[in-house]
Amino acid sequence: MESPPQELDEEKLDAAIADLLNEQRQSEDQRVAMLRPEFPQLLPQEDVSAQAALKENRLSSILRQKWAELSGAA
């Protein structure tokens, strides 16, 4: 069963989107204001480990691809 079509109030939709974007900007501005320039922004250790593993996986896949190209397999 389908519900009957409803009128889309574009002004309300635009206002709701604008409100959400303003809230997001304000929360980002507050977070940035709390950061102090004399302290570096540190990442949690697990994020650093995940990034290192990702780079390592990318490097190994690039090296495998290059090896295959040089050996004529690709």
C-alpha positions as CSV (number, residue, x, y, z in Angstrom):
1,M,0.0,0.0,0.0
2,E,1.3,3.4,-1.0
3,S,0.7,6.5,1.0
4,P,-0.7,9.5,-0.9
5,P,1.9,11.9,-2.3
6,Q,2.7,14.9,-0.1
7,E,3.6,18.4,-1.0
8,L,7.3,19.2,-0.4
9,D,7.8,22.5,1.4
10,E,11.1,23.5,0.0
11,E,11.4,26.5,2.2
12,K,11.1,24.3,5.4
13,L,13.5,21.8,3.9
14,D,16.1,24.6,3.1
15,A,15.7,26.0,6.5
16,A,16.2,22.6,8.2
17,I,19.3,22.0,6.1
18,A,20.7,25.5,6.9
19,D,20.1,24.8,10.6
20,L,21.9,21.5,10.5
21,L,24.9,23.1,8.7
22,N,25.0,26.0,11.1
23,E,25.0,23.6,14.1
24,Q,27.8,21.6,12.5
25,R,29.9,24.7,11.9
26,Q,29.3,26.0,15.4
27,S,30.4,22.7,16.9
28,E,33.5,22.6,14.7
29,D,34.3,26.3,15.7
30,Q,33.9,25.4,19.4
31,R,36.3,22.4,19.0
32,V,38.8,24.5,17.2
33,A,38.6,27.3,19.8
34,M,39.4,24.7,22.5
35,L,42.6,23.6,20.8
36,R,45.7,25.4,22.1
37,P,48.4,26.2,19.5
38,E,51.2,25.4,21.9
39,F,50.2,21.7,22.1
40,P,50.3,19.5,19.0
41,Q,47.2,17.6,17.9
42,L,47.9,13.9,18.6
43,L,46.1,11.0,17.1
44,P,45.1,7.9,19.2
45,Q,47.7,5.2,18.9
46,E,45.3,2.7,17.2
47,D,44.7,5.3,14.4
48,V,48.4,5.7,13.8
49,S,48.8,1.9,13.7
50,A,45.9,1.5,11.2
51,Q,47.4,4.2,9.0
52,A,50.8,2.5,9.0
53,A,49.3,-0.8,8.2
54,L,47.3,0.8,5.3
55,K,50.4,2.4,3.9
56,E,52.3,-0.9,4.2
57,N,49.5,-2.8,2.4
58,R,49.5,-0.2,-0.4
59,L,53.2,-0.3,-0.7
60,S,53.2,-4.1,-0.9
61,S,50.5,-4.1,-3.5
62,I,52.3,-1.5,-5.6
63,L,55.5,-3.6,-5.4
64,R,53.7,-6.8,-6.3
65,Q,52.1,-5.0,-9.3
66,K,55.5,-3.6,-10.4
67,W,57.1,-7.0,-10.0
68,A,54.4,-8.6,-12.2
69,E,54.9,-5.9,-14.8
70,L,58.6,-6.4,-14.9
71,S,58.3,-10.2,-15.1
72,G,55.8,-9.9,-17.9
73,A,52.8,-11.3,-16.0
74,A,50.7,-8.2,-16.2
